[in-house]
């Protein structure tokens, strides 16, 4: 009798260029799929209006953040436009071990590090419908100086070249649609034969 | 600038042991996703109650069917419990060329042939929640003699071993849920990087 592996927690990595809309799409998905664990990043960037400690980010000083790096407490980290961003490691590993799906919404540099440690993760690259739209979104955010906007745009163009290292590309034309595609990818990945038949198995129909 | 391939039609192959519920799930999916083309098989099996020519099957005599085999008009065919089943080839190829997704609901033998010709297809293996449930479903159909039922069950056990040649396994516990998983798989496959970046490309954001 064929055996099926018990569904294990998936590590879902949502990345893509700055301005692609990762935060908005991930917030929408959170409403749709409350059963997924959303990892909270640490950052040294100052809070934007409405952002809450422990919900959107853990806000850290530079020296606190560097201590976390030194203690190997971060699954990935990156310095991005002058600020540190990183993912506290232990929480993610605990959730996965308990069989829960965990979503990381992280920058492209960080995703590269996670891919080395968790090649079995599901890597999703979110892109805006066009470069013009990307510029519009970055400018509209209105919290950055013109120089930072230009920096981000140049970086975004570089980051788009990383697309082919991902498993999926999702175009963020409308948030609802992008979030529905993410949901589909997660459901589909749980049905993939190599996830169901590899490693520890449980009896099918037993 | 990175380029994205225009979404092409997917060949989706839904297979699995007799009694898994392929017909019911595929009918449910047809309601959910009317944009998908559902290939109609040819068969020499007599129509069951309510089945319509050209809708459920093209009903053929043995000699008509053997002529189609001789003319290479079938994408796949199999003899199964005394009857021929097959997929007319031209219709499928035309639909794919026009960019439409095509779903084939076929037996395990036939799926094996399609996999050789269309390795880029999406191969989904539908299974019942357990072997006991499979027996119940085959018996409940009530159109077969006890010998045929036993034949089908033995065959189904053999067929379950094919699971690892598929891309996805979908457990048919409830039809709505199985159909939703199929839908997710189709949406997800359209986002897969290797489908978007290989072959002919179109400009992204151009």
Interface residues (C-beta under 8 A of the other chain):
Chain A: X1 X2 X4 X124 X125 X127 X128 X129 X130 X131 X132 X133 X157 X160 X161 X163 X164 X166 X167 X168 X169 X170 X180 X181 X183 X184 X185 X187 X188 X189 X191 X192 X193 X196 X197 X204 X205 X206
Chain B: X1 X2 X4 X124 X125 X127 X128 X129 X130 X131 X132 X133 X157 X160 X161 X163 X164 X166 X167 X168 X169 X170 X180 X181 X183 X184 X185 X187 X188 X189 X191 X192 X193 X196 X197 X204 X205 X206
